[in-house]
C-alpha cells in the first residue's frame, strides 16, 4: 500500500523554467490538496480538488496550476518559476465519508529551489 | 481569515513531559488535530479531538481542549528521543470543505 507518492523529492530550477510536481494516491481518496511549507509559516494551501475533474484555488494559488483528470493523480504545475516559489511542497489526500475526524495522508514532500 | 498559532520551539529533558500549546480563532471549529513531522518526511496524524470534548488520552498522549479560550494542548508523557519532531496543530471549521487551517509547527527538542 503506497499511500501518497510525490515526485521528485528534490529539484533545482532556474528562474523562468517550468516543471510539474507529480502526486499519486492509491487509496481511492476523493479529496486531494497541494500545500507549500515555508519555515515558521506552517502549511499554506495552494490548490485542492474534491474529485476528478474538479479543482479549486486555495490560499496561495498564484503562479501555480493543477489538474485532476483521474481520482489517483493531482499534478501541480509551475509555469514560470520565481525565487518566491522556493519551498517544500506537500501533496495530501483525504477520504471524505461525511465525518469530520478524518485523517489526511501526506506525501514525503518535494524540496524545490529556484535560483 | 482564521488563524492557528503555536510557539516555534520547545526544549525538554528526556523523560520529562512535553506540553505543546496551540491557540486558534475559528469559533466554528469542529475538529482539532495534532500532526507530527519527522525530518525529511511528510506529516502524520497523531491524534484529533472533536470540539465537544475537553480531553482525549491515547497512551502517552493527552489532548486538552479549552473551547472557551480556543486553546488546545498536546502533552507527551515520558518524552523520548524518538519524539523529536515538528508538531503541527490544525483545525477544521464547519464549512471548510475538509480544508484544514494549520499552525506554523512547534519543533520539539529533546535534551539528554
gemmi code that builds the backbone of each chain (N, CA, C; Angstrom):
import gemmi

chains = {
    "A": [
        ("UNK", (0.849, -1.192, 0.000), (0.000, 0.000, 0.000), (0.883, 1.240, 0.000)),
        ("UNK", (0.973, 1.942, -1.152), (1.950, 3.020, -1.279), (1.473, 4.296, -0.592)),
        ("UNK", (0.154, 4.555, -0.505), (-0.322, 5.800, 0.093), (-0.248, 6.934, -0.906)),
        ("UNK", (0.405, 8.043, -0.507), (0.568, 9.201, -1.372), (2.026, 9.269, -1.820)),
        ("UNK", (2.229, 9.287, -3.122), (3.581, 9.309, -3.670), (3.804, 10.603, -4.428)),
        ("UNK", (4.876, 11.297, -4.064), (5.242, 12.540, -4.728), (6.579, 12.363, -5.413)),
        ("UNK", (6.693, 12.947, -6.597), (7.988, 13.005, -7.271), (8.138, 14.363, -7.949)),
        ("UNK", (9.369, 14.908, -8.075), (10.597, 14.376, -7.485), (10.705, 14.745, -6.007)),
        ("UNK", (11.733, 14.254, -5.333), (11.968, 14.624, -3.937), (12.700, 15.958, -3.840)),
        ("UNK", (13.570, 16.212, -4.802), (14.352, 17.454, -4.820), (14.406, 17.968, -6.259)),
        ("UNK", (14.463, 19.313, -6.372), (14.634, 19.869, -7.714), (15.166, 21.280, -7.580)),
        ("UNK", (16.107, 21.610, -8.490), (16.580, 22.990, -8.587), (16.155, 23.509, -9.949)),
        ("UNK", (15.487, 24.650, -9.946), (15.012, 25.266, -11.192), (15.667, 26.622, -11.369)),
        ("UNK", (15.839, 27.006, -12.613), (16.277, 28.373, -12.880), (15.033, 29.247, -13.036)),
        ("UNK", (15.182, 30.517, -12.741), (14.083, 31.474, -12.871), (13.521, 31.388, -14.289)),
        ("UNK", (12.199, 31.292, -14.387), (11.537, 31.248, -15.683), (11.296, 29.852, -16.221)),
        ("UNK", (11.950, 28.836, -15.624), (11.709, 27.461, -16.080), (10.364, 26.965, -15.572)),
        ("UNK", (9.918, 25.861, -16.176), (8.647, 25.250, -15.775), (8.901, 23.842, -15.276)),
        ("UNK", (7.991, 23.369, -14.441), (8.063, 21.970, -14.029), (6.712, 21.527, -13.490)),
        ("UNK", (6.556, 20.223, -13.437), (5.354, 19.627, -12.861), (5.742, 18.748, -11.688)),
        ("UNK", (5.109, 18.976, -10.557), (5.273, 18.102, -9.397), (4.160, 17.057, -9.466)),
        ("UNK", (4.576, 15.797, -9.404), (3.605, 14.721, -9.537), (3.120, 14.254, -8.168)),
        ("UNK", (1.840, 13.902, -8.107), (1.263, 13.340, -6.889), (0.267, 12.248, -7.272)),
        ("UNK", (0.441, 11.094, -6.672), (-0.450, 9.964, -6.940), (-0.825, 9.303, -5.626)),
        ("UNK", (-2.113, 8.964, -5.497), (-2.538, 8.206, -4.312), (-3.316, 6.979, -4.760)),
        ("UNK", (-3.141, 5.907, -4.024), (-3.762, 4.640, -4.410), (-4.820, 4.210, -3.394)),
        ("UNK", (-5.376, 5.176, -2.661), (-6.345, 4.861, -1.616), (-7.776, 5.205, -2.033)),
        ("UNK", (-7.945, 5.610, -3.283), (-9.261, 5.995, -3.807), (-9.867, 7.176, -3.035)),
        ("UNK", (-8.986, 8.070, -2.570), (-9.465, 9.245, -1.861), (-10.003, 10.265, -2.840)),
        ("UNK", (-11.084, 10.927, -2.454), (-11.648, 11.905, -3.367), (-11.065, 13.306, -3.167)),
        ("UNK", (-10.664, 13.640, -1.942), (-10.108, 14.967, -1.702), (-8.585, 14.932, -1.788)),
        ("UNK", (-8.037, 15.860, -2.574), (-6.579, 15.978, -2.657), (-6.174, 17.444, -2.555)),
        ("UNK", (-4.958, 17.669, -2.031), (-4.512, 19.027, -1.702), (-3.044, 19.186, -2.073)),
        ("UNK", (-2.695, 20.415, -2.421), (-1.296, 20.807, -2.526), (-1.029, 21.933, -1.540)),
        ("UNK", (0.024, 21.717, -0.722), (0.446, 22.718, 0.242), (1.895, 23.101, -0.042)),
        ("UNK", (2.249, 24.298, 0.390), (3.658, 24.645, 0.473), (3.988, 24.943, 1.940)),
        ("UNK", (5.199, 24.566, 2.315), (5.639, 24.745, 3.682), (6.876, 25.611, 3.695)),
        ("UNK", (6.753, 26.782, 4.283), (7.880, 27.691, 4.415), (8.265, 27.761, 5.891)),
        ("UNK", (9.532, 27.962, 6.191), (9.984, 27.958, 7.603), (9.186, 28.940, 8.451)),
        ("UNK", (8.693, 28.457, 9.581), (7.963, 29.305, 10.516), (6.597, 29.756, 10.026)),
        ("UNK", (6.121, 29.189, 8.927), (4.870, 29.678, 8.343), (3.777, 28.626, 8.302)),
        ("UNK", (4.056, 27.414, 8.711), (3.030, 26.382, 8.618), (2.766, 25.993, 7.182)),
        ("UNK", (1.629, 25.345, 6.960), (1.257, 24.892, 5.629), (0.268, 25.867, 5.021)),
        ("UNK", (0.543, 26.264, 3.800), (-0.379, 27.132, 3.075), (-0.975, 26.341, 1.918)),
        ("UNK", (-2.297, 26.400, 1.780), (-2.983, 25.639, 0.750), (-2.868, 26.339, -0.597)),
        ("UNK", (-2.397, 25.615, -1.606), (-2.223, 26.188, -2.936), (-3.474, 25.927, -3.773)),
        ("UNK", (-3.799, 24.662, -3.954), (-4.978, 24.232, -4.687), (-5.516, 22.967, -4.015)),
        ("UNK", (-6.804, 22.696, -4.263), (-7.353, 21.444, -3.804), (-8.373, 20.928, -4.812)),
        ("UNK", (-8.725, 19.667, -4.625), (-9.675, 19.032, -5.534), (-10.595, 18.121, -4.725)),
        ("UNK", (-11.887, 18.198, -5.009), (-12.845, 17.361, -4.283), (-13.215, 16.109, -5.067)),
        ("UNK", (-12.629, 15.979, -6.248), (-12.887, 14.780, -7.057), (-12.369, 15.000, -8.464)),
        ("UNK", (-12.360, 13.940, -9.240), (-11.857, 14.023, -10.617), (-12.635, 15.080, -11.390)),
        ("UNK", (-11.897, 15.930, -12.074), (-12.496, 16.969, -12.899), (-12.822, 18.258, -12.161)),
        ("UNK", (-12.593, 18.288, -10.843), (-12.949, 19.466, -10.038), (-11.724, 19.942, -9.274)),
        ("UNK", (-11.357, 21.219, -9.506), (-10.255, 21.801, -8.745), (-10.668, 23.185, -8.283)),
        ("UNK", (-10.003, 23.655, -7.247), (-10.320, 24.992, -6.739), (-9.086, 25.596, -6.091)),
        ("UNK", (-9.071, 26.942, -6.074), (-7.929, 27.646, -5.521), (-7.961, 27.606, -4.002)),
        ("UNK", (-6.741, 27.559, -3.455), (-6.586, 27.679, -2.016), (-6.179, 29.092, -1.653)),
        ("UNK", (-5.331, 29.176, -0.657), (-4.924, 30.470, -0.118), (-3.878, 31.175, -0.990)),
        ("UNK", (-2.977, 30.393, -1.606), (-1.839, 30.976, -2.342), (-1.706, 30.355, -3.730)),
        ("UNK", (-2.676, 30.526, -4.631), (-2.653, 29.827, -5.918), (-1.805, 30.482, -7.007)),
        ("UNK", (-1.424, 31.755, -6.817), (-0.774, 32.479, -7.909), (0.566, 31.846, -8.295)),
        ("UNK", (0.744, 31.632, -9.600), (1.970, 31.035, -10.105), (1.892, 29.538, -10.262)),
        ("UNK", (0.739, 28.959, -9.938), (0.566, 27.503, -9.989), (-0.699, 27.146, -10.773)),
        ("UNK", (-0.693, 25.928, -11.287), (-1.892, 25.357, -11.891), (-1.979, 23.885, -11.545)),
        ("UNK", (-3.207, 23.372, -11.542), (-3.403, 21.955, -11.255), (-4.406, 21.370, -12.240)),
        ("UNK", (-4.451, 20.045, -12.256), (-5.484, 19.333, -12.999), (-5.818, 18.064, -12.228)),
        ("UNK", (-6.991, 17.547, -12.466), (-7.385, 16.284, -11.784), (-8.214, 15.465, -12.784)),
        ("UNK", (-7.514, 14.823, -13.672), (-8.206, 14.055, -14.706), (-8.611, 12.672, -14.198)),
        ("UNK", (-7.944, 12.197, -13.158), (-8.292, 10.907, -12.567), (-8.371, 11.058, -11.055)),
        ("UNK", (-8.975, 10.108, -10.378), (-9.026, 10.140, -8.913), (-7.636, 10.039, -8.317)),
        ("UNK", (-6.752, 9.292, -8.986), (-5.441, 8.990, -8.402), (-4.441, 10.132, -8.493)),
        ("UNK", (-4.497, 10.918, -9.574), (-3.400, 11.850, -9.875), (-3.809, 13.305, -9.704)),
        ("UNK", (-2.896, 14.080, -9.141), (-3.175, 15.514, -8.920), (-1.865, 16.275, -9.103)),
        ("UNK", (-1.435, 16.492, -10.343), (-0.161, 17.178, -10.578), (-0.266, 18.679, -10.356)),
        ("UNK", (0.837, 19.262, -9.915), (0.946, 20.712, -9.692), (1.949, 21.268, -10.683)),
        ("UNK", (1.542, 22.286, -11.422), (2.391, 22.838, -12.481), (2.862, 24.237, -12.094)),
        ("UNK", (4.184, 24.454, -12.235), (4.756, 25.791, -12.100), (5.165, 26.227, -13.495)),
        ("UNK", (4.606, 27.311, -13.988), (4.861, 27.696, -15.376), (6.122, 28.541, -15.528)),
        ("UNK", (6.262, 29.567, -14.717), (7.427, 30.463, -14.798), (7.986, 30.576, -13.393)),
        ("UNK", (8.952, 29.721, -13.090), (9.440, 29.643, -11.713), (10.051, 30.968, -11.258)),
        ("UNK", (9.751, 31.326, -10.011), (10.289, 32.539, -9.393), (10.928, 32.157, -8.061)),
        ("UNK", (11.912, 32.944, -7.589), (12.552, 32.625, -6.308), (11.560, 32.496, -5.155)),
        ("UNK", (10.444, 33.235, -5.230), (9.444, 33.165, -4.159), (8.773, 31.788, -4.078)),
        ("UNK", (8.972, 30.965, -5.098), (8.388, 29.623, -5.089), (9.341, 28.580, -4.496)),
        ("UNK", (10.492, 29.025, -4.041), (11.390, 28.138, -3.298), (10.684, 27.733, -2.014)),
        ("UNK", (10.482, 26.424, -1.843), (9.698, 25.951, -0.712), (9.725, 24.421, -0.695)),
        ("UNK", (9.074, 23.862, 0.305), (8.821, 22.423, 0.323), (7.343, 22.225, 0.030)),
        ("UNK", (7.049, 21.388, -0.933), (5.679, 21.178, -1.381), (5.187, 19.810, -0.925)),
        ("UNK", (3.980, 19.799, -0.375), (3.377, 18.554, 0.074), (2.038, 18.344, -0.611)),
        ("UNK", (1.841, 17.119, -1.036), (0.549, 16.677, -1.538), (-0.120, 15.861, -0.439)),
        ("UNK", (-1.426, 15.991, -0.299), (-2.148, 15.233, 0.720), (-3.485, 14.785, 0.165)),
        ("UNK", (-4.040, 13.740, 0.774), (-5.363, 13.273, 0.356), (-6.178, 12.886, 1.581)),
        ("UNK", (-7.486, 12.992, 1.440), (-8.437, 12.638, 2.494), (-9.586, 11.877, 1.846)),
        ("UNK", (-10.071, 10.858, 2.545), (-11.273, 10.176, 2.104), (-12.464, 10.843, 2.770)),
        ("UNK", (-13.332, 11.405, 1.961), (-14.492, 12.087, 2.504), (-15.608, 11.101, 2.741)),
        ("UNK", (-15.942, 10.898, 3.999), (-17.016, 9.964, 4.313), (-18.113, 10.673, 5.090)),
        ("UNK", (-18.127, 11.994, 5.018), (-19.132, 12.743, 5.749), (-18.789, 12.897, 7.217)),
        ("UNK", (-17.623, 12.394, 7.614), (-17.214, 12.517, 9.005), (-16.105, 13.556, 9.100)),
        ("UNK", (-16.080, 14.335, 10.136), (-15.067, 15.380, 10.236), (-13.716, 14.893, 10.667)),
        ("UNK", (-13.691, 13.864, 11.496), (-12.414, 13.439, 12.068), (-11.663, 12.503, 11.172)),
        ("UNK", (-11.461, 12.888, 9.949), (-10.777, 12.008, 9.013), (-9.308, 12.378, 8.926)),
        ("UNK", (-8.504, 11.433, 8.552), (-7.065, 11.593, 8.531), (-6.593, 12.045, 7.163)),
        ("UNK", (-5.712, 13.045, 7.146), (-5.052, 13.466, 5.916), (-3.768, 12.668, 5.771)),
        ("UNK", (-3.552, 12.096, 4.599), (-2.336, 11.342, 4.313), (-1.445, 12.215, 3.443)),
        ("UNK", (-0.182, 12.319, 3.856), (0.748, 13.204, 3.168), (1.789, 12.418, 2.396)),
        ("UNK", (2.216, 13.003, 1.282), (3.399, 12.524, 0.597), (4.637, 12.977, 1.352)),
        ("UNK", (5.812, 12.542, 0.863), (7.064, 12.839, 1.563), (7.593, 14.235, 1.275)),
        ("UNK", (7.006, 14.922, 0.323), (7.414, 16.287, 0.059), (8.375, 16.414, -1.111)),
        ("UNK", (8.345, 17.585, -1.730), (9.294, 17.944, -2.799), (9.976, 19.233, -2.386)),
        ("UNK", (11.292, 19.177, -2.260), (12.046, 20.396, -1.905), (12.478, 21.070, -3.195)),
        ("UNK", (11.913, 22.246, -3.453), (12.174, 22.971, -4.697), (12.963, 24.241, -4.399)),
        ("UNK", (14.036, 24.433, -5.144), (14.831, 25.655, -5.041), (14.842, 26.335, -6.400)),
        ("UNK", (14.499, 27.623, -6.426), (14.522, 28.387, -7.677), (15.654, 29.402, -7.577)),
        ("UNK", (16.595, 29.311, -8.542), (17.778, 30.185, -8.483), (17.866, 31.072, -9.723)),
    ],
    "B": [
        ("UNK", (-8.881, 36.232, 7.900), (-9.210, 34.817, 7.891), (-8.878, 34.169, 9.210)),
        ("UNK", (-9.221, 32.899, 9.332), (-8.952, 32.180, 10.570), (-7.461, 31.908, 10.710)),
        ("UNK", (-7.034, 31.751, 11.963), (-5.618, 31.618, 12.256), (-5.400, 30.576, 13.338)),
        ("UNK", (-4.248, 29.932, 13.278), (-3.819, 28.979, 14.301), (-2.393, 29.356, 14.679)),
        ("UNK", (-2.125, 29.502, 15.976), (-0.798, 29.932, 16.405), (-0.170, 28.930, 17.370)),
        ("UNK", (1.137, 28.761, 17.190), (1.923, 27.885, 18.054), (3.286, 28.524, 18.272)),
        ("UNK", (3.906, 28.173, 19.379), (5.310, 28.546, 19.569), (6.160, 27.732, 18.608)),
        ("UNK", (7.291, 28.290, 18.195), (8.094, 27.609, 17.182), (9.006, 26.534, 17.773)),
        ("UNK", (9.384, 26.661, 19.036), (10.321, 25.705, 19.641), (9.890, 25.346, 21.053)),
        ("UNK", (10.208, 24.104, 21.438), (10.058, 23.660, 22.821), (11.204, 22.708, 23.111)),
        ("UNK", (11.898, 22.944, 24.232), (13.018, 22.082, 24.608), (12.697, 21.419, 25.942)),
        ("UNK", (12.816, 20.095, 26.006), (12.538, 19.362, 27.249), (13.621, 18.306, 27.452)),
        ("UNK", (13.750, 17.858, 28.693), (14.702, 16.792, 29.012), (14.033, 15.440, 28.770)),
        ("UNK", (14.843, 14.523, 28.311), (14.361, 13.160, 28.115), (13.767, 12.633, 29.422)),
        ("UNK", (12.586, 12.040, 29.320), (11.903, 11.510, 30.492), (10.890, 12.466, 31.100)),
        ("UNK", (11.035, 13.761, 30.805), (10.058, 14.741, 31.290), (8.825, 14.723, 30.395)),
        ("UNK", (7.792, 15.465, 30.828), (6.609, 15.646, 29.974), (6.808, 16.870, 29.087)),
        ("UNK", (6.306, 16.771, 27.865), (6.311, 17.917, 26.929), (4.881, 18.406, 26.807)),
        ("UNK", (4.712, 19.702, 26.827), (3.378, 20.268, 26.593), (3.489, 21.284, 25.465)),
        ("UNK", (2.828, 20.977, 24.378), (2.842, 21.843, 23.201), (1.484, 22.528, 23.114)),
        ("UNK", (1.508, 23.843, 23.005), (0.277, 24.621, 23.040), (-0.085, 25.204, 21.685)),
        ("UNK", (-1.359, 25.458, 21.516), (-1.885, 25.974, 20.252), (-3.113, 26.818, 20.561)),
        ("UNK", (-3.232, 27.954, 19.899), (-4.457, 28.733, 20.005), (-5.030, 28.926, 18.606)),
        ("UNK", (-6.345, 29.045, 18.530), (-6.992, 29.195, 17.234), (-8.089, 30.238, 17.346)),
        ("UNK", (-8.542, 30.738, 16.202), (-9.515, 31.824, 16.240), (-10.905, 31.398, 15.771)),
        ("UNK", (-11.005, 30.269, 15.063), (-12.273, 29.871, 14.440), (-13.246, 29.352, 15.502)),
        ("UNK", (-14.305, 30.107, 15.771), (-15.257, 29.692, 16.806), (-16.148, 28.547, 16.316)),
        ("UNK", (-16.110, 28.256, 14.995), (-16.922, 27.152, 14.483), (-16.100, 25.893, 14.232)),
        ("UNK", (-14.910, 25.820, 14.844), (-14.073, 24.618, 14.689), (-14.853, 23.375, 15.090)),
        ("UNK", (-14.752, 22.348, 14.276), (-15.421, 21.092, 14.610), (-14.421, 20.049, 15.089)),
        ("UNK", (-13.276, 19.985, 14.431), (-12.236, 19.045, 14.822), (-10.909, 19.778, 14.922)),
        ("UNK", (-10.093, 19.340, 15.871), (-8.737, 19.876, 16.008), (-7.770, 18.709, 16.008)),
        ("UNK", (-6.646, 18.924, 15.348), (-5.726, 17.827, 15.057), (-4.319, 18.148, 15.542)),
        ("UNK", (-3.588, 17.091, 15.854), (-2.145, 17.184, 16.046), (-1.472, 16.236, 15.060)),
        ("UNK", (-0.582, 16.826, 14.252), (0.210, 16.058, 13.301), (1.677, 16.136, 13.699)),
        ("UNK", (2.410, 15.062, 13.359), (3.842, 15.003, 13.658), (4.621, 14.923, 12.343)),
        ("UNK", (5.689, 15.716, 12.236), (6.540, 15.660, 11.052), (7.961, 15.358, 11.476)),
        ("UNK", (8.443, 14.194, 11.085), (9.838, 13.847, 11.340), (10.704, 14.391, 10.208)),
        ("UNK", (12.006, 14.557, 10.458), (12.878, 15.177, 9.444), (12.788, 14.483, 8.093)),
        ("UNK", (12.615, 15.281, 7.050), (12.588, 14.749, 5.687), (11.349, 13.967, 5.332)),
        ("UNK", (10.325, 14.037, 6.158), (9.118, 13.242, 5.911), (7.889, 14.139, 5.839)),
        ("UNK", (6.805, 13.554, 5.373), (5.531, 14.254, 5.386), (4.923, 14.229, 6.778)),
        ("UNK", (3.767, 14.827, 6.909), (3.094, 14.889, 8.201), (2.270, 13.626, 8.419)),
        ("UNK", (2.202, 13.204, 9.688), (1.377, 12.043, 10.026), (0.458, 12.412, 11.163)),
        ("UNK", (-0.795, 11.967, 11.080), (-1.753, 12.272, 12.129), (-1.363, 11.564, 13.416)),
        ("UNK", (-1.280, 12.337, 14.506), (-1.018, 11.771, 15.832), (-2.334, 11.484, 16.540)),
        ("UNK", (-3.174, 12.498, 16.602), (-4.433, 12.374, 17.299), (-5.326, 13.542, 16.909)),
        ("UNK", (-6.606, 13.417, 17.207), (-7.519, 14.525, 16.970), (-8.576, 14.522, 18.063)),
        ("UNK", (-9.255, 15.649, 18.184), (-10.298, 15.766, 19.197), (-11.484, 16.496, 18.592)),
        ("UNK", (-12.663, 16.027, 18.895), (-13.879, 16.676, 18.454), (-14.141, 17.861, 19.370)),
        ("UNK", (-14.747, 18.908, 18.825), (-14.865, 20.157, 19.578), (-15.786, 20.081, 20.781)),
        ("UNK", (-16.593, 19.019, 20.901), (-17.452, 18.927, 22.081), (-16.811, 18.103, 23.207)),
        ("UNK", (-15.535, 17.750, 22.998), (-14.769, 17.047, 24.033), (-13.817, 18.032, 24.677)),
        ("UNK", (-13.411, 17.753, 25.917), (-12.386, 18.606, 26.518), (-11.092, 17.863, 26.785)),
        ("UNK", (-11.111, 16.541, 26.654), (-9.883, 15.794, 26.866), (-9.936, 14.486, 26.082)),
        ("UNK", (-8.773, 14.093, 25.608), (-8.646, 12.790, 24.956), (-7.290, 12.223, 25.311)),
        ("UNK", (-7.258, 10.962, 25.718), (-5.985, 10.341, 26.095), (-5.735, 9.127, 25.207)),
        ("UNK", (-4.495, 9.002, 24.778), (-4.109, 7.879, 23.933), (-2.682, 7.513, 24.294)),
        ("UNK", (-2.527, 6.530, 25.164), (-1.222, 6.068, 25.636), (-0.453, 7.244, 26.233)),
        ("UNK", (0.678, 7.649, 25.666), (1.474, 8.741, 26.267), (0.955, 10.127, 25.896)),
        ("UNK", (-0.041, 10.174, 25.035), (-0.528, 11.464, 24.546), (-1.818, 11.858, 25.252)),
        ("UNK", (-1.878, 13.126, 25.686), (-3.107, 13.687, 26.247), (-3.386, 14.996, 25.536)),
        ("UNK", (-4.589, 15.110, 24.987), (-5.010, 16.338, 24.336), (-6.026, 17.019, 25.238)),
        ("UNK", (-5.795, 18.302, 25.484), (-6.738, 19.098, 26.259), (-7.274, 20.215, 25.385)),
        ("UNK", (-8.588, 20.408, 25.430), (-9.222, 21.460, 24.647), (-10.016, 22.370, 25.568)),
        ("UNK", (-9.694, 23.658, 25.509), (-10.469, 24.676, 26.205), (-11.159, 25.487, 25.125)),
        ("UNK", (-12.416, 25.141, 24.873), (-13.119, 25.749, 23.753), (-13.409, 27.224, 24.016)),
        ("UNK", (-13.638, 27.554, 25.273), (-13.940, 28.950, 25.626), (-12.753, 29.861, 25.280)),
        ("UNK", (-11.543, 29.382, 25.605), (-10.339, 30.169, 25.324), (-9.739, 29.846, 23.969)),
        ("UNK", (-10.328, 28.893, 23.252), (-9.804, 28.449, 21.956), (-8.334, 28.046, 22.107)),
        ("UNK", (-8.085, 27.166, 23.048), (-6.741, 26.726, 23.358), (-6.691, 25.207, 23.353)),
        ("UNK", (-5.719, 24.697, 22.638), (-5.508, 23.255, 22.506), (-4.095, 22.935, 22.969)),
        ("UNK", (-3.941, 21.830, 23.685), (-2.583, 21.434, 24.071), (-2.382, 19.944, 23.838)),
        ("UNK", (-1.136, 19.593, 23.621), (-0.729, 18.194, 23.460), (0.334, 17.908, 24.511)),
        ("UNK", (0.043, 16.960, 25.383), (1.024, 16.565, 26.389), (1.588, 15.194, 26.006)),
        ("UNK", (2.900, 15.117, 25.982), (3.580, 13.843, 25.715), (4.278, 13.448, 27.013)),
        ("UNK", (3.826, 12.364, 27.606), (4.438, 11.895, 28.858), (5.717, 11.133, 28.553)),
        ("UNK", (6.682, 11.200, 29.509), (7.920, 10.434, 29.393), (8.549, 10.624, 28.005)),
        ("UNK", (8.868, 11.855, 27.688), (9.363, 12.196, 26.349), (10.644, 11.430, 26.024)),
        ("UNK", (10.666, 10.847, 24.835), (11.804, 10.058, 24.370), (12.478, 10.752, 23.181)),
        ("UNK", (13.707, 10.324, 22.865), (14.412, 10.941, 21.735), (13.640, 10.755, 20.434)),
        ("UNK", (12.890, 9.669, 20.326), (12.088, 9.435, 19.129), (10.930, 10.399, 18.978)),
        ("UNK", (10.659, 11.189, 20.016), (9.598, 12.194, 19.925), (10.093, 13.488, 19.287)),
        ("UNK", (11.398, 13.573, 19.021), (11.945, 14.761, 18.351), (11.306, 14.901, 16.989)),
        ("UNK", (10.649, 16.026, 16.769), (9.917, 16.235, 15.514), (9.309, 17.635, 15.563)),
        ("UNK", (8.631, 17.973, 14.484), (7.828, 19.200, 14.483), (6.367, 18.780, 14.643)),
        ("UNK", (5.665, 19.418, 15.554), (4.276, 19.079, 15.843), (3.382, 20.221, 15.354)),
        ("UNK", (2.448, 19.857, 14.495), (1.547, 20.839, 13.903), (0.152, 20.697, 14.492)),
        ("UNK", (-0.399, 21.830, 14.850), (-1.789, 21.924, 15.252), (-2.588, 22.337, 14.017)),
        ("UNK", (-3.788, 21.783, 13.834), (-4.630, 22.168, 12.706), (-6.080, 22.117, 13.150)),
        ("UNK", (-6.902, 22.946, 12.525), (-8.316, 22.924, 12.859), (-9.154, 22.891, 11.593)),
        ("UNK", (-10.330, 22.292, 11.742), (-11.282, 22.218, 10.642), (-12.565, 22.888, 11.103)),
        ("UNK", (-13.013, 23.860, 10.323), (-14.249, 24.555, 10.649), (-15.452, 23.820, 10.092)),
        ("UNK", (-16.626, 24.396, 10.290), (-17.855, 23.750, 9.843), (-17.959, 23.709, 8.335)),
        ("UNK", (-17.537, 24.785, 7.672), (-17.752, 24.890, 6.224), (-16.457, 24.776, 5.449)),
        ("UNK", (-15.456, 24.139, 6.039), (-14.129, 24.231, 5.433), (-13.919, 23.282, 4.273)),
        ("UNK", (-14.923, 22.464, 3.950), (-14.756, 21.556, 2.809), (-13.500, 20.708, 2.977)),
        ("UNK", (-13.265, 20.269, 4.202), (-12.102, 19.467, 4.558), (-10.790, 20.223, 4.446)),
        ("UNK", (-10.853, 21.532, 4.255), (-9.633, 22.307, 4.313), (-9.275, 22.503, 5.771)),
        ("UNK", (-8.013, 22.301, 6.077), (-7.529, 22.492, 7.431), (-6.741, 23.798, 7.511)),
        ("UNK", (-6.857, 24.490, 8.637), (-6.034, 25.672, 8.892), (-4.915, 25.210, 9.811)),
        ("UNK", (-3.678, 25.492, 9.411), (-2.508, 24.929, 10.085), (-1.749, 25.975, 10.899)),
        ("UNK", (-1.246, 25.543, 12.022), (-0.271, 26.334, 12.745), (1.094, 26.202, 12.080)),
        ("UNK", (2.063, 26.994, 12.556), (3.395, 27.012, 11.957), (4.247, 25.821, 12.378)),
        ("UNK", (3.796, 25.089, 13.398), (4.560, 23.925, 13.865), (5.474, 24.281, 15.019)),
        ("UNK", (5.567, 23.376, 15.985), (6.461, 23.525, 17.133), (7.531, 22.451, 17.045)),
        ("UNK", (8.778, 22.889, 17.000), (9.881, 21.924, 16.951), (10.204, 21.491, 18.370)),
        ("UNK", (10.044, 20.208, 18.635), (10.328, 19.646, 19.951), (11.761, 19.147, 19.981)),
        ("UNK", (12.557, 19.728, 20.885), (13.972, 19.381, 21.025), (14.142, 18.642, 22.340)),
        ("UNK", (14.764, 17.465, 22.279), (14.940, 16.636, 23.469), (16.384, 16.746, 23.944)),
        ("UNK", (16.556, 17.130, 25.202), (17.894, 17.205, 25.791), (18.162, 15.934, 26.587)),
        ("UNK", (19.374, 15.378, 26.472), (19.667, 14.128, 27.200), (19.742, 14.330, 28.714)),
    ],
}
model = gemmi.Model(1)
for chain_id, residues in chains.items():
    chain = gemmi.Chain(chain_id)
    for i, (resn, *xyz) in enumerate(residues, 1):
        res = gemmi.Residue()
        res.name, res.seqid = resn, gemmi.SeqId(i, " ")
        for name, pos in zip(("N", "CA", "C"), xyz):
            atom = gemmi.Atom()
            atom.name, atom.element = name, gemmi.Element(name[0])
            atom.pos, atom.b_iso = gemmi.Position(*pos), 0.0
            res.add_atom(atom)
        chain.add_residue(res)
    model.add_chain(chain)
structure = gemmi.Structure()
structure.add_model(model)
structure.setup_entities()
